Amino acid sequence: MVNRLSGKKVVGIKQTIKAIKSGEGRVVYIAKDADNKLINTVEELSMEHSLEIVYIETMKELGKLCGIDVGAASALILE
């Protein structure tokens, strides 16, 4: 497992959705324990744009990977 997500990224549902829609994404990270209503949109957009999806066990773990002290539902590595 990776200790830290490298490269330019955005963190959070709103930022992830915005970046995917503008075609900036490469790899999407999604926390398995995040609210399904929020995650469904990110998953659908990721599939539409043929992005790789990586699932992380918890929001807290994804937050750590992003280098923040709070949980994150999603993150996106940018082109």
ZABA-412740 format. One record per residue: residue number from 1; residue in one letter; x, y, z of N, C-alpha, C in turn. Coordinates in Angstrom, 1 decimal, padded with zeros to 4 digits. Last residue first. Layout:
BEGIN
+-------+------+--------+--------+--------+--------+--------+--------+--------+--------+--------+
| nukol | keke |    n_u |    n_v |    n_w |   ca_u |   ca_v |   ca_w |    c_u |    c_v |    c_w |
+-------+------+--------+--------+--------+--------+--------+--------+--------+--------+--------+
|   NUM |    a |      X |      Y |      Z |      X |      Y |      Z |      X |      Y |      Z |
...
+-------+------+--------+--------+--------+--------+--------+--------+--------+--------+--------+
//
This chain:
BEGIN
+-------+------+--------+--------+--------+--------+--------+--------+--------+--------+--------+
| nukol | keke |    n_u |    n_v |    n_w |   ca_u |   ca_v |   ca_w |    c_u |    c_v |    c_w |
+-------+------+--------+--------+--------+--------+--------+--------+--------+--------+--------+
|    79 |    e | -004.0 |  015.0 | -014.0 | -003.1 |  014.7 | -015.1 | -001.8 |  015.4 | -014.9 |
|    78 |    l | -004.5 |  014.3 | -010.5 | -004.7 |  015.0 | -011.7 | -003.7 |  014.7 | -012.7 |
|    77 |    i | -006.2 |  012.1 | -008.5 | -004.9 |  012.4 | -008.9 | -005.1 |  013.1 | -010.3 |
|    76 |    l | -008.7 |  012.7 | -006.1 | -008.4 |  012.5 | -007.5 | -007.0 |  013.0 | -007.9 |
|    75 |    a | -010.7 |  011.3 | -003.5 | -009.5 |  012.1 | -003.9 | -009.3 |  011.8 | -005.4 |
|    74 |    s | -013.3 |  011.1 | -001.0 | -012.7 |  010.8 | -002.3 | -011.5 |  011.8 | -002.6 |
|    73 |    a | -013.7 |  011.5 |  001.7 | -014.5 |  010.5 |  001.0 | -013.9 |  010.1 | -000.4 |
|    72 |    a | -011.4 |  011.8 |  004.3 | -011.8 |  012.2 |  003.0 | -012.6 |  011.1 |  002.3 |
|    71 |    g | -010.8 |  012.9 |  007.7 | -011.1 |  011.9 |  006.7 | -011.5 |  012.6 |  005.4 |
|    70 |    v | -007.9 |  015.0 |  008.6 | -009.3 |  014.6 |  008.6 | -009.6 |  013.6 |  007.6 |
|    69 |    d | -005.4 |  015.8 |  008.1 | -005.7 |  015.3 |  009.4 | -007.1 |  014.9 |  009.6 |
|    68 |    i | -003.8 |  014.9 |  004.9 | -004.6 |  015.8 |  005.8 | -005.0 |  015.1 |  007.1 |
|    67 |    g | -002.5 |  013.4 |  003.0 | -001.7 |  014.3 |  003.8 | -002.5 |  015.3 |  004.6 |
|    66 |    c | -003.7 |  011.4 |  001.7 | -003.7 |  012.8 |  001.1 | -002.9 |  013.8 |  001.9 |
|    65 |    l | -003.6 |  009.4 |  003.5 | -002.9 |  009.2 |  002.2 | -002.7 |  010.6 |  001.5 |
|    64 |    k | -005.3 |  010.4 |  005.4 | -003.9 |  010.3 |  005.7 | -003.1 |  010.2 |  004.5 |
|    63 |    g | -007.7 |  010.1 |  004.0 | -007.3 |  011.4 |  004.5 | -005.8 |  011.5 |  004.8 |
|    62 |    l | -007.8 |  007.4 |  003.9 | -007.7 |  008.2 |  002.6 | -007.2 |  009.6 |  003.0 |
|    61 |    e | -008.2 |  006.7 |  006.6 | -007.0 |  006.3 |  005.9 | -006.8 |  007.1 |  004.6 |
|    60 |    k | -010.7 |  007.9 |  007.0 | -009.6 |  008.4 |  007.8 | -008.3 |  008.0 |  007.1 |
|    59 |    m | -012.4 |  006.4 |  005.3 | -012.2 |  007.8 |  005.0 | -010.9 |  008.4 |  005.8 |
|    58 |    t | -011.1 |  003.1 |  004.6 | -011.8 |  004.1 |  005.4 | -011.5 |  005.5 |  005.0 |
|    57 |    e | -010.1 |  001.5 |  002.4 | -011.0 |  001.0 |  003.4 | -011.7 |  002.1 |  004.1 |
|    56 |    i | -010.2 |  002.6 | -001.0 | -009.5 |  002.6 |  000.3 | -010.5 |  002.3 |  001.4 |
|    55 |    y | -010.2 |  001.7 | -004.4 | -011.0 |  001.8 | -003.2 | -010.1 |  001.7 | -001.9 |
|    54 |    v | -009.7 |  003.4 | -007.4 | -009.0 |  002.6 | -006.3 | -009.8 |  002.8 | -005.0 |
|    53 |    i | -010.3 |  003.4 | -010.7 | -010.9 |  003.7 | -009.4 | -010.2 |  002.8 | -008.4 |
|    52 |    e | -009.4 |  005.1 | -013.7 | -009.1 |  004.0 | -012.8 | -009.7 |  004.4 | -011.4 |
|    51 |    l | -011.8 |  006.4 | -016.0 | -010.7 |  006.6 | -015.0 | -010.6 |  005.4 | -014.1 |
|    50 |    s | -013.7 |  006.9 | -018.0 | -012.7 |  005.8 | -018.1 | -011.5 |  006.0 | -017.2 |
|    49 |    h | -015.7 |  008.6 | -017.7 | -014.5 |  009.2 | -018.2 | -013.4 |  008.2 | -018.3 |
|    48 |    e | -017.7 |  006.9 | -016.7 | -018.0 |  007.7 | -017.9 | -016.7 |  008.2 | -018.6 |
|    47 |    m | -016.5 |  006.2 | -014.3 | -016.7 |  005.2 | -015.3 | -016.9 |  005.9 | -016.7 |
|    46 |    s | -016.5 |  008.7 | -013.0 | -015.3 |  008.0 | -013.2 | -015.4 |  007.0 | -014.3 |
|    45 |    l | -019.3 |  009.1 | -012.8 | -018.5 |  010.0 | -013.6 | -017.1 |  009.4 | -013.9 |
|    44 |    e | -019.9 |  007.0 | -011.0 | -020.5 |  007.1 | -012.3 | -019.7 |  008.0 | -013.2 |
|    43 |    e | -018.4 |  007.7 | -008.7 | -018.2 |  006.4 | -009.4 | -018.7 |  006.5 | -010.8 |
|    42 |    v | -019.5 |  010.1 | -008.0 | -018.1 |  010.1 | -008.3 | -017.8 |  008.8 | -009.1 |
|    41 |    t | -022.2 |  009.3 | -007.4 | -021.9 |  010.3 | -008.5 | -020.4 |  010.2 | -008.9 |
|    40 |    n | -021.8 |  007.6 | -005.2 | -022.3 |  007.1 | -006.5 | -022.0 |  008.0 | -007.7 |
|    39 |    i | -020.9 |  009.0 | -003.0 | -019.9 |  008.3 | -003.8 | -020.4 |  007.8 | -005.1 |
|    38 |    l | -023.2 |  010.1 | -001.9 | -022.1 |  011.0 | -002.3 | -021.2 |  010.3 | -003.3 |
|    37 |    k | -024.6 |  007.8 | -001.2 | -025.3 |  008.9 | -002.0 | -024.2 |  009.8 | -002.6 |
|    36 |    n | -022.9 |  006.4 |  000.5 | -023.1 |  005.9 | -000.9 | -023.8 |  007.0 | -001.8 |
|    35 |    d | -020.5 |  007.9 |  002.5 | -021.9 |  007.8 |  002.2 | -022.1 |  007.5 |  000.8 |
|    34 |    a | -017.5 |  005.8 |  003.0 | -018.2 |  007.0 |  002.7 | -019.7 |  006.8 |  002.4 |
|    33 |    d | -016.1 |  003.5 |  003.3 | -017.1 |  003.8 |  004.3 | -017.7 |  005.1 |  004.1 |
|    32 |    k | -014.3 |  003.4 |  001.1 | -015.4 |  002.4 |  001.2 | -016.5 |  002.8 |  002.2 |
|    31 |    a | -013.2 |  006.2 | -000.6 | -013.3 |  005.5 |  000.7 | -014.5 |  004.6 |  000.7 |
|    30 |    i | -011.5 |  006.3 | -003.6 | -012.8 |  006.4 | -002.9 | -012.7 |  005.6 | -001.6 |
|    29 |    y | -009.6 |  007.9 | -006.0 | -009.5 |  007.2 | -004.8 | -010.8 |  007.4 | -004.1 |
|    28 |    v | -008.9 |  007.9 | -009.5 | -009.8 |  008.3 | -008.4 | -009.7 |  007.4 | -007.2 |
|    27 |    v | -006.6 |  009.1 | -011.8 | -006.9 |  008.0 | -010.9 | -007.8 |  008.6 | -009.7 |
|    26 |    r | -007.0 |  011.4 | -013.5 | -006.3 |  010.2 | -013.9 | -006.7 |  009.0 | -013.1 |
|    25 |    g | -008.7 |  014.4 | -014.5 | -008.4 |  013.3 | -013.7 | -007.6 |  012.2 | -014.3 |
|    24 |    e | -009.7 |  016.6 | -016.0 | -008.4 |  016.7 | -015.4 | -007.9 |  015.4 | -014.7 |
|    23 |    g | -012.2 |  017.1 | -017.1 | -011.3 |  016.2 | -017.8 | -009.9 |  016.2 | -017.2 |
|    22 |    s | -014.2 |  018.4 | -015.8 | -013.3 |  019.2 | -016.6 | -012.2 |  018.4 | -017.3 |
|    21 |    k | -015.3 |  016.3 | -014.3 | -016.1 |  016.9 | -015.3 | -015.2 |  017.8 | -016.3 |
|    20 |    i | -013.2 |  015.9 | -012.4 | -013.5 |  014.9 | -013.4 | -014.3 |  015.5 | -014.6 |
|    19 |    a | -013.3 |  018.3 | -011.0 | -012.1 |  018.0 | -011.8 | -012.4 |  016.9 | -012.8 |
|    18 |    k | -015.8 |  018.1 | -009.8 | -015.5 |  019.3 | -010.6 | -014.3 |  019.0 | -011.5 |
|    17 |    i | -015.5 |  015.8 | -008.2 | -016.5 |  015.9 | -009.3 | -016.2 |  017.0 | -010.3 |
|    16 |    t | -013.5 |  016.7 | -006.4 | -013.3 |  015.5 | -007.3 | -014.2 |  015.6 | -008.5 |
|    15 |    q | -014.7 |  018.8 | -005.1 | -013.5 |  019.1 | -005.9 | -013.3 |  017.9 | -006.9 |
|    14 |    k | -016.8 |  017.3 | -003.8 | -017.1 |  018.5 | -004.7 | -015.9 |  018.7 | -005.6 |
|    13 |    i | -015.4 |  015.3 | -002.2 | -016.4 |  015.0 | -003.2 | -016.5 |  016.1 | -004.3 |
|    12 |    g | -011.8 |  015.5 | -001.7 | -013.2 |  015.8 | -001.4 | -014.1 |  015.6 | -002.6 |
|    11 |    v | -008.9 |  016.9 | -003.2 | -009.5 |  016.1 | -002.2 | -010.9 |  016.5 | -001.9 |
|    10 |    v | -006.7 |  016.6 | -006.0 | -007.8 |  017.3 | -005.3 | -008.4 |  016.4 | -004.3 |
|     9 |    k | -003.2 |  016.7 | -006.8 | -004.4 |  016.1 | -006.5 | -005.5 |  017.1 | -005.9 |
|     8 |    k |  000.0 |  016.0 | -008.2 | -001.0 |  017.0 | -007.9 | -002.4 |  016.3 | -007.8 |
|     7 |    g |  002.0 |  013.4 | -006.5 |  001.5 |  014.2 | -007.6 |  000.4 |  015.2 | -007.2 |
|     6 |    s |  001.1 |  010.6 | -004.4 |  002.0 |  011.6 | -005.0 |  001.4 |  012.3 | -006.2 |
|     5 |    l | -000.2 |  009.7 | -001.4 | -000.6 |  009.9 | -002.8 |  000.4 |  011.0 | -003.4 |
|     4 |    r |  001.6 |  007.7 |  000.8 |  001.1 |  009.0 |  000.5 |  000.8 |  009.1 | -001.0 |
|     3 |    n |  002.1 |  005.0 |  001.0 |  002.1 |  005.8 |  002.2 |  001.5 |  007.2 |  002.0 |
|     2 |    v |  000.4 |  002.3 | -000.6 |  001.1 |  003.5 | -000.7 |  001.0 |  004.3 |  000.6 |
|     1 |    m |  000.8 | -001.2 |  000.0 |  000.0 |  000.0 |  000.0 |  000.9 |  001.2 |  000.0 |
+-------+------+--------+--------+--------+--------+--------+--------+--------+--------+--------+
//
